[in-house]
Amino acid sequence: MWIQALDLLLDKLKADNLDFSKVAAISGSGQQHGSVFWKKGAENGLKSLHSGSSLCEQLKDCFSVADSPIWMDASTTKQCKELEAALGGAMHLAEITGSRAYERFTGNQIAKIFEKSPSSYNNTEACAENLETKLGPLVKSTEILGKISKYYVEKYGFSPDCEVIAFTGDNPASLAGMRLQEGDICVSLGTSDTLFLWLTQPKPALEGHIFINPVNSDSYMALLCFKNGSLTREKIRDEFAGASWETFTKSLKSVPSGNNGNIGIYFDVMEIQPLLSGRFRINKEDQDVPKFNTAEEEVRAVIEGQFMSRRVHAENLGFNILPKSRVLATGGASQNKSILKVLANILNAPVYIQDVSNSASLGAAYQAMRGSLGHTCFNEILNKTSRMVRAAEPDDSTVELYTKLCARYKQLEERVSQS
């Protein structure tokens, strides 16, 4: 499937009459945790490609594992526990790698194949003994690896001088595509909510993930995922705003910042941070209540509760709002200015929106440009491209309010997690 997708992509570009000879550099964004297991000897097949046939036709028998594990695979709990135990616990593993053991991560998938399919493991090019040697050395994310293969020159018309820049995963590529800078936070408001953070002094934890920053190798990026995103917001809209976004927005604006001291924690599906499900409503006296006094307070509670959660867990990983910080909002809810206003106030930073689709692919293209032209020239070119739109400003009057509320939210989340 992966190989056929590459064939399809290049064939579509060819059908669109793209002049491949003008492509100066290529990088890429791979699906993180989508692992490919090459057979022994597959490298020879790559060296002998002929332009008269597709990649799929020539490489279909070059894999030792027919079905690639992907991010949805959760079958390696045993291997995760063994890895954490071998390295002194989940926290120590996070301190040295940036994450605790997760079932979808490739290392645990390799371990499972080693245990359950030894013949496939032994027939794999790059995951037997001497793994480090076979995988090659670590390189910076803008490293020029060499020139493009003769196969692509002959089949599609690429210039033989086209450079290949190191590829990265889709999440680091998205950070590059969103053009984050130091102190920025990207909030993707989708079916699930995702945060991308630019960090200089990360604090590894049992939640989230920390990577080398693809844009600046002296910095770091953190990734936090929350399952309860837009689907939860939509449920509250349907239950308390007559399934109308217009009514939902009016309700949100009708209640003052801080929601009269009420805090709502809405985990309609099992959340990741923390591992918990259920709805929890707490009034201003920190008492659990079955419901709030008004539908408007329910609406305000879901938005404030979600965004306070995002801030609390970002700060747990070492993120701090700086005077120059920006919030870059994407996803469906980023079109609602009233929701963005709450986001700006809780994070105490201006919110920007930009029309970015396929940010991971765009980020890979930026990385190719950065690697080929150099960092300084890249920034000069990027500054000439379309700018982001400032969509919401934080109010000075709510800074202290939300600082105290976020501290309270953190305590309440810990309380309900232990109940």
N, C-alpha and C positions, 0 to 999 in steps of 0.2 A: 504493500500500500504506500509506504513512504517513497519508494523508488518511482512508482507509477505517478504519484503526486508531483514529483519533480519533473518527470517527462511532460505531464499535463500542463504544468505552469510554463515551462519553456516553449511548448508547442503553441499555447495561447498567445504568448508574447510574440512569437514568430508570425502567427496569424494576424496579429494587430500591427504587423509591419514594423516592429521595433528594430532599429538599426543597432544590432548587438556590437558592431565594431566601435561604437561610441562609448561603450561601457568601460570605464577606467578601472573600477574595482568592485568586488563582490564580497559581501559578508552575509550572515544569515542568522535567523532566529529559529532555534529548534524547540520542539515541544518538550518542556522539562519533564523528566521522568519517563519519556518514551524511549526505551532502550532497544538497541539493535545489536544482535550477536552475529558477527561475521564468522564464517567457517574458516578453518585453517586453509591457507592457499588463496583466500579471496583477494588478497592484495595483487596476486598475479593476474586475476581477472580484471581488476581495475587498470592495470598497466597495458592490457591488450584490447581495450575497447575499440570498436570500429564504428564509424559514423553512420553506416548504412542501417543500423538497427537501434532500437530504443534501449535505454538503460534497463528497463524492466525485463526485456527479452534476454539481455545478456547477463543480468545479475540475479535472476529469480532463484537460482539454485546455490547462491553464495552465502546462505544464512543457516546457522546451526539450530536456531530456534525459530519456528515458523510464525508464532504469534507474539508480537512485541508486547511486553508489559507496558501499561501506560499509567497515568496519574490516578486512575480510578481503582487500580489494583490494591486490594487490602488483605492479601493472602500471606503476608510475611511477618505477622505478629511474633511468631516464634523467633525468627532471625533478628528482629528488632530488639527483643528482650536479651538475646544472647550477645548482641553487639554492645548494648548499654552495660551489661554486666561485665563484659571483657574490658571495657574502658573506664570502669570505676563509677558507673551510674549515668543516668540521663543528663544530669546537670554538667558533669565533666565532659561528656560528649559534646554538649552544646557549647561549652567554653572553648573547645579546640576546633570545632567544625562549623559553628554557627547555628546548628539545629540539633535537637534530640533525634532519636531514630524514628523515622516515619516509614510506614509500610510501602509507600509508593516510591521511595528513594531507590536509585539503581543499585547501590551496594548491597542492599538487603535482597533485591531481586536476584543478583548474581549468586548470593549465598544460598538462596532457595534452589536455584537451578543446579548448583554444585551438589546439594544434598539429595534432591529428588530426581534429577536428570543428569547423572554423572557422564553419560555418553555424550550428551549435548555440550556439557561444560568442557569436556576434554577435546571436543572437536571445534572449540571456539578460538578464533585467532587472538583475541586481545583480553581474555579474562582467565587464562590459566596461570601458571607460574610466571614470575617476572612481569607482573602486571604493570608496574611503573614504567619499565622499559618499553613494553608494547604500546602503552598509551601515549608515550612521548612526554617531553618536559612541559611544565606549566609555562604559559606565555601571557603577556598582557593582552587585554581585550582588543587592542588596536594593532597587534603584531601582524606584519606582512608575512604570510606563510610561504608565498611563492607565486608563480604565474599559473594561469588557468590551464587545465588539461587540453592537450591537442584535440581530444574528442569534441569538446565544445567549440573549439576554433573551426574545425572542419564541418560540424553538423549545423551550427547556428550562426557562424560568422563572427564570433568574438575575436577581438584583437589578441594576438599571442602575447601582448604586453599587459593584458588585463591582470590586475593583482588580486589575489585572494587574501582577505583579511580574516583573522580568527573569528569563528562563529561564537554565539552565546545562546543562552536560554531565553525563552519568551518573556519571563519576568524581568530580568535585567535589561532586555531589549526594550521593553515597555517603558522603563525608567528613562532610557535614552530617547525614546520616541516622544515622551512627554516633556523632554527638555528640562528636567529638574535641575535645580542648583542647590548649593549648600543651604541648609535650613528649610528647604521646601518639603512639602508633604503632598503626595497625590492621593486623592480619595476617589476610587472608582465605585460609583453608586449603582451597582447592577443587581442581578438576581441574588448574588452574594456580594458583600462589600469587601473591597481590597484596598489596603493602604500600602503605598510605596514611600519609604522614608530615606532621606539622605542623612547619613550619620558620620560624625567624625570620631566619636568615642562611644562605640556600641557597648551594650551590656547584654551579653548572651543570656537567654532565659529558656525556660521550658516551653514557652509559647513563641510562635513566629519563627522567622528564619533571617539570618544575617549572611550577606554575600559581600564579595569585593565589589565596589562600585564600578560598573562598566565604563562610566564617563571619566572617573578620576580614580586611578588605582591606589591613591593614598587615602581614599575615603571608603566608606562602606554604604551599602543599601540594606534596608530591612524590609521584610514583607510580612504583612499580617492579613489573614483572611478571616472573614466573619460570615457564617452561613446565613444568618438572619439579616437579610438586606431588603431589597425592594419587595420581595414576596410578603414579608412581614408588614412592611409599610402598607402594602395593598390590602392585606387582611384587616388592618385597623381602619383603613379608608372605607372598606366595604361594611364593617360592623358599626362604625361610629360617624361616618360622613356620607351615608347613602350611596356608596360606591362612586362618589363624585370627587374628582381631584379639585374642582372649583370649591366645593363645600369644605373639603379637607384643608385647603389653603386658607380659607376664611376662618376656619376654626383655629388653625395654627396661629394666625395673626391676632386673634381676639384674646388670647391668654398672654399675660406678661411673661417676660424672660424669667426663668426659674420655676415656672408652672406652679406658683403659689406654694412652693416647697415640696410638691409631689414628685416622686421619681418612679418611673416605670422601667422594668427590665422584661423585655418581650423576646423569649427564645422559643418560637413556635416549632422549630426543628432543633435537634441537638446541636448546640453551639460548640465551636472549637476553643475559643477563649472566653470564658472557662468552659469545660466540658459539662454542659448543663442544658436542660430543657425545661420549659414551663414559662408561665407569666407571673411576674411578681410586682405588686403595686405597694408602694410605701408612702405614707402621708408625711406631712411636715414634722410630725412628732416621732418619726421613724417607726410607726406602727404598720404592720401588714394590714391591708384592706382588700376586700374582694373586688372593689371597683372604685373609681374616682367619682367625684360629685357630678361632673358634667362630661358630655361627649367631647367637648372642646379640650378638656384637660387630658383625656385619653390620647387625643391626636398630638397634643404638645408633648405628652410623656414619651410616645414612641420615638419621636424625632430627637428630643433632647437626650433620652436614654441611650439611643444608638450612638450619637455623636460624643457623648461623655465617655462611653465605652471605648470608642476609637482613640480618644485623647489619652485615657488612662493606660491603655495597653501600649500605645506608642511610647509614652513616657517610661513604661516599664523596660523598654528596650534601649533607653538612653536618648530618646528624642526630646529636644527642647525647642520651644518657639523662640526664634531670634527676631530682632527688630526688622530684619530684611526678609523674614519668612513669608512664603506665599502658600496658599492652598490651591492646588490645581484639581478641579473637579471634572469628572467625566461620568458617563453613564446616564441612564434615563432620568433620574431625579435631579441631575445637574441643570435641567431645563426649568426647574421650579425656583424662582428667585427667593421666595419666602423660606424654602428649605435651606438654600445657600446662605441666607442671612443668619439662621440659627447656627449653621456650620462655622461661619466667620466669627460669631460671638464666642462660641465654645472653644474654638482653637485660637482665638484672639489674633487672627491674621486675615488679610484680604483674600477673597476667593476669586480665582480666575477660571474662565472656561475657554476651551479652544475646540475647534472642529477637527478632531483627530480620530480617524477610523484606522483600524489595523495599526495601532501604535507600536506593536512588536515588530512588524515588518518595516515600518518607518524607522524605528530605532536601529534596526540592522543596516538600513541604508545609510543612516547617519554615521554608524560605526565604520562602514566602508569608506565614507568620505573622510572621516577623521583619520583613519589609518593611512589613507593615500595622500592626503594634503597636509597632515600635521595639525596639532591642536589649535594653534593660533589662527591659522588660515580658516579652519573649520568654524571657529567662533565668529569670525568676521562675516562669513557667508551666512551663518545661521541668524545673525542679528539683522540681516536684510530680509528675512522671510517674514511671513505674516505673523503679527503679534497676537497675544492672547487678550481676551476681553475681560476687564475687571467687572465682576458681576455682583459682588457684595463686600461691604466694609464692616469691620467690627466696631462696636460701640464701646467707647471708653467706660461708660457707666456700667457695663456688664462684666468687666475684667475680674473684679474681686468676687462678684456673685458666682461666676462659673468656676473660679479657682476653688472656692469653698465647696461648691456643689460636686465638683469632680472628685475632691477628696472624700466627700460623703458617699458618692456613688461607689468609689473603690471599696470602702468599708462594707457597704450594703451588698455589693456583688460577692464579696468574700463571705458575708453572713449567709446569703441564700445558697451559696455553693456548699456550705458546711451543714445546712439544715436537712 
